[in-house]
Amino acid sequence: MFSSPLFQQLDVPIVRYIAPYDAMDHGDDARNAAAFIEAAQKAGARVLVAFYHSRHTPMKLPSRSQYIRATRKFIRAFPYVREYQPWNEANRGTVKGQFASPSARTAATYYMALRSICTGCTVTGLDLLDGVDMGPSLRYLRTFQKYAKPAPRIWGLHNYSDTNRNSMERTRAFLRAVRGSVWLTETGGVVKLGSTFPGGRTGQERAAKALRLMFRIADAFPRIKRLYIFQWTGSGPNARFDAGLTNPDGTARPGYRVVRDRIGS
């Protein structure tokens, strides 16, 4: 991504990286994180790191002490990274045989633990996935708020359901439920999602339309301070999910041109 002339045209000041919470315990994960973060530094982009489940034991959630030990190693390895998220899409739920997700109370534990060891860092509250039905997400949020002390001043939201269903209602509901700033830590236009959003050229045009709405949503709510578009490189034809701004061969999709026209230099 960082070496792509298309990316360089955008002069992007912020990027996001999802790292296994135990990345520094595994050489491949540690090397991947280092490569991304070092490339971002060279590009002059600030990195927001979101921790996620282990790639090696994805069905096992860490205890508080295990989480602290593992994430502290990451923070010490990259002292120039000062923005973190305790857990990516914490409310996504457990997908049997693939990965486990924390309960709202456990997510609050991770949030408070990360704050305690990364003094001086910016740590967002929940990194919440909106969902077609926002009700379960808001219930998860309320439980998190009950246990997360002190209350976060910055929140993360993935508002794919709004951007891809021509709506602002889920984003508005989230903003009503929290105080402070909101970062759209994953947002964008879905090219393909199973049978819900078929891919191909039609999917690319639909995703471009969603990206236009993404910017309108951010403009409509002053408390939205940042947005992170997911993702840069699109997937192949057999993938279930694809939200790429570019094709697998690196060429631009219609969605890229929407982003370039808005923020490109």
C-alpha positions as semicolon CSV with decimal commas, in nm:
position;residue;x (nm);y (nm);z (nm)
1;M;0,000;0,000;0,000
2;F;0,261;0,255;0,106
3;S;0,464;0,206;-0,212
4;S;0,164;0,248;-0,441
5;P;0,161;0,574;-0,640
6;L;-0,217;0,575;-0,595
7;F;-0,177;0,577;-0,218
8;Q;0,095;0,838;-0,229
9;Q;-0,134;1,072;-0,426
10;L;-0,372;1,081;-0,129
11;D;-0,117;1,209;0,126
12;V;-0,299;1,016;0,400
13;P;-0,203;1,137;0,752
14;I;-0,348;0,843;0,952
15;V;-0,362;0,466;0,905
16;R;-0,484;0,174;1,113
17;Y;-0,327;-0,164;1,180
18;I;-0,498;-0,464;1,341
19;A;-0,247;-0,665;1,543
20;P;-0,297;-0,987;1,739
21;Y;-0,273;-0,893;2,105
22;D;0,011;-1,148;2,137
23;A;0,193;-1,038;1,821
24;M;0,530;-1,005;1,994
25;D;0,516;-1,369;2,105
26;H;0,521;-1,492;1,745
27;G;0,789;-1,401;1,494
28;D;0,561;-1,379;1,190
29;D;0,315;-1,147;1,363
30;A;0,594;-0,933;1,506
31;R;0,760;-0,897;1,165
32;N;0,430;-0,807;0,998
33;A;0,361;-0,537;1,257
34;A;0,712;-0,395;1,229
35;A;0,697;-0,384;0,849
36;F;0,365;-0,198;0,848
37;I;0,454;0,048;1,123
38;E;0,795;0,127;0,979
39;A;0,646;0,182;0,631
40;A;0,382;0,411;0,780
41;Q;0,651;0,613;0,956
42;K;0,842;0,659;0,632
43;A;0,519;0,774;0,467
44;G;0,460;1,025;0,747
45;A;0,139;0,857;0,861
46;R;0,037;0,816;1,225
47;V;-0,062;0,459;1,316
48;L;-0,363;0,357;1,522
49;V;-0,316;-0,003;1,642
50;A;-0,619;-0,214;1,722
51;F;-0,551;-0,533;1,914
52;Y;-0,741;-0,848;1,818
53;H;-0,752;-1,219;1,889
54;S;-0,441;-1,433;1,861
55;R;-0,385;-1,591;1,521
56;H;-0,236;-1,895;1,695
57;T;-0,503;-1,948;1,963
58;P;-0,799;-1,751;1,825
59;M;-1,064;-1,926;2,035
60;K;-0,892;-1,844;2,363
61;L;-0,937;-1,501;2,518
62;P;-0,654;-1,375;2,738
63;S;-0,694;-1,308;3,108
64;R;-0,629;-0,955;3,225
65;S;-0,272;-1,043;3,327
66;Q;-0,206;-1,224;2,999
67;Y;-0,341;-0,928;2,804
68;I;-0,124;-0,683;2,997
69;R;0,189;-0,892;2,956
70;A;0,141;-0,935;2,581
71;T;0,033;-0,582;2,493
72;R;0,304;-0,426;2,709
73;K;0,562;-0,608;2,496
74;F;0,406;-0,457;2,183
75;I;0,400;-0,106;2,329
76;R;0,765;-0,132;2,431
77;A;0,861;-0,258;2,084
78;F;0,697;0,043;1,915
79;P;0,734;0,338;2,154
80;Y;0,648;0,587;1,879
81;V;0,297;0,437;1,842
82;R;0,078;0,626;2,086
83;E;-0,276;0,548;1,970
84;Y;-0,444;0,217;2,051
85;Q;-0,771;0,029;2,055
86;P;-0,811;-0,248;2,314
87;W;-0,999;-0,493;2,088
88;N;-1,113;-0,478;1,726
89;E;-1,492;-0,515;1,684
90;A;-1,533;-0,637;2,039
91;N;-1,908;-0,691;1,997
92;R;-1,880;-0,902;1,683
93;G;-1,947;-1,220;1,878
94;T;-1,773;-1,555;1,878
95;V;-1,756;-1,730;1,542
96;K;-1,732;-2,101;1,618
97;G;-1,407;-2,252;1,503
98;Q;-1,266;-1,916;1,393
99;F;-1,227;-1,671;1,682
100;A;-1,370;-1,565;2,017
101;S;-1,486;-1,216;2,110
102;P;-1,494;-1,069;2,460
103;S;-1,807;-0,997;2,659
104;A;-1,876;-0,629;2,720
105;R;-1,741;-0,660;3,074
106;T;-1,423;-0,829;2,951
107;A;-1,383;-0,563;2,682
108;A;-1,402;-0,301;2,959
109;T;-1,131;-0,490;3,147
110;Y;-0,904;-0,479;2,841
111;Y;-0,974;-0,107;2,796
112;M;-0,882;-0,025;3,155
113;A;-0,576;-0,251;3,142
114;L;-0,445;-0,084;2,826
115;R;-0,493;0,261;2,977
116;S;-0,300;0,155;3,284
117;I;0,010;0,038;3,096
118;C;0,018;0,288;2,810
119;T;0,036;0,611;3,004
120;G;0,025;0,912;2,779
121;C;-0,136;0,711;2,499
122;T;-0,469;0,778;2,335
123;V;-0,685;0,471;2,400
124;T;-1,028;0,462;2,242
125;G;-1,325;0,305;2,411
126;L;-1,518;0,036;2,232
127;D;-1,441;-0,040;1,871
128;L;-1,804;-0,119;1,793
129;L;-1,953;-0,281;1,482
130;D;-2,293;-0,130;1,406
131;G;-2,489;-0,420;1,253
132;V;-2,809;-0,417;1,050
133;D;-3,002;-0,412;1,380
134;M;-2,833;-0,161;1,608
135;G;-3,015;-0,287;1,919
136;P;-2,766;-0,559;2,024
137;S;-2,473;-0,324;1,961
138;L;-2,624;-0,057;2,184
139;R;-2,696;-0,311;2,460
140;Y;-2,332;-0,423;2,444
141;L;-2,227;-0,058;2,462
142;R;-2,438;0,011;2,769
143;T;-2,287;-0,284;2,956
144;F;-1,938;-0,172;2,857
145;Q;-2,012;0,179;2,987
146;K;-2,121;0,033;3,320
147;Y;-1,779;-0,123;3,380
148;A;-1,535;0,101;3,189
149;K;-1,394;0,353;3,436
150;P;-1,296;0,623;3,367
151;A;-1,531;0,671;3,079
152;P;-1,362;0,692;2,739
153;R;-1,338;1,031;2,574
154;I;-1,290;0,883;2,226
155;W;-1,496;0,602;2,079
156;G;-1,452;0,382;1,773
157;L;-1,738;0,286;1,541
158;H;-1,754;0,065;1,232
159;N;-2,062;0,198;1,053
160;Y;-2,069;-0,027;0,747
161;S;-2,442;-0,089;0,777
162;D;-2,513;0,282;0,748
163;T;-2,274;0,357;0,465
164;N;-2,384;0,057;0,261
165;R;-2,757;0,084;0,330
166;N;-2,798;0,454;0,258
167;S;-2,860;0,551;0,619
168;M;-2,725;0,769;0,899
169;E;-2,951;0,632;1,173
170;R;-2,710;0,382;1,331
171;T;-2,432;0,639;1,347
172;R;-2,673;0,891;1,497
173;A;-2,789;0,640;1,759
174;F;-2,430;0,565;1,857
175;L;-2,352;0,934;1,892
176;R;-2,655;0,980;2,116
177;A;-2,535;0,696;2,339
178;V;-2,180;0,821;2,404
179;R;-2,008;1,138;2,512
180;G;-1,690;1,267;2,356
181;S;-1,541;1,229;2,010
182;V;-1,606;0,945;1,767
183;W;-1,362;0,798;1,517
184;L;-1,502;0,589;1,234
185;T;-1,224;0,336;1,281
186;E;-1,354;0,116;1,001
187;T;-1,586;0,246;0,736
188;G;-1,624;0,234;0,362
189;G;-1,800;0,076;0,071
190;V;-1,851;-0,299;0,050
191;V;-1,783;-0,438;-0,296
192;K;-1,882;-0,791;-0,199
193;L;-2,027;-0,959;0,110
194;G;-2,151;-1,312;0,048
195;S;-2,491;-1,306;-0,119
196;T;-2,594;-0,982;0,056
197;F;-2,379;-0,762;-0,166
198;P;-2,276;-0,937;-0,490
199;G;-1,943;-0,829;-0,632
200;G;-1,824;-0,750;-0,982
201;R;-1,849;-0,414;-1,152
202;T;-2,192;-0,349;-1,002
203;G;-2,046;-0,406;-0,657
204;Q;-1,767;-0,160;-0,726
205;E;-2,011;0,111;-0,834
206;R;-2,229;0,045;-0,531
207;A;-1,924;0,070;-0,305
208;A;-1,832;0,406;-0,461
209;K;-2,180;0,535;-0,378
210;A;-2,136;0,414;-0,018
211;L;-1,804;0,599;0,006
212;R;-1,973;0,923;-0,098
213;L;-2,225;0,871;0,181
214;M;-1,940;0,792;0,422
215;F;-1,802;1,143;0,372
216;R;-2,148;1,298;0,404
217;I;-2,199;1,120;0,736
218;A;-1,866;1,247;0,867
219;D;-1,955;1,599;0,755
220;A;-2,299;1,582;0,917
221;F;-2,176;1,513;1,272
222;P;-1,910;1,748;1,412
223;R;-1,817;1,498;1,686
224;I;-1,682;1,261;1,421
225;K;-1,317;1,361;1,414
226;R;-1,155;1,089;1,201
227;L;-1,238;0,813;0,957
228;Y;-1,033;0,512;0,857
229;I;-1,137;0,352;0,529
230;F;-1,127;-0,027;0,507
231;Q;-0,963;-0,153;0,293
232;W;-0,691;-0,067;0,043
233;T;-0,637;-0,384;-0,164
234;G;-0,944;-0,569;-0,286
235;S;-0,992;-0,943;-0,269
236;G;-1,009;-1,201;-0,544
237;P;-1,334;-1,324;-0,702
238;N;-1,370;-1,618;-0,461
239;A;-1,347;-1,411;-0,142
240;R;-1,655;-1,367;0,075
241;F;-1,570;-1,008;0,174
242;D;-1,418;-0,729;-0,034
243;A;-1,414;-0,355;0,037
244;G;-1,096;-0,262;-0,148
245;L;-1,031;0,077;-0,303
246;T;-0,802;-0,096;-0,552
247;N;-0,811;-0,423;-0,741
248;P;-0,578;-0,708;-0,640
249;D;-0,346;-0,601;-0,923
250;G;-0,316;-0,251;-0,776
251;T;-0,532;-0,066;-1,027
252;A;-0,789;0,187;-0,911
253;R;-1,155;0,109;-0,858
254;P;-1,435;0,369;-0,875
255;G;-1,423;0,396;-0,496
256;Y;-1,062;0,505;-0,508
257;R;-1,156;0,793;-0,734
258;V;-1,424;0,904;-0,486
259;V;-1,163;0,917;-0,211
260;R;-0,903;1,084;-0,433
261;D;-1,145;1,355;-0,537
262;R;-1,223;1,429;-0,172
263;I;-0,880;1,412;-0,006
264;G;-0,618;1,363;-0,276
265;S;-0,339;1,611;-0,330
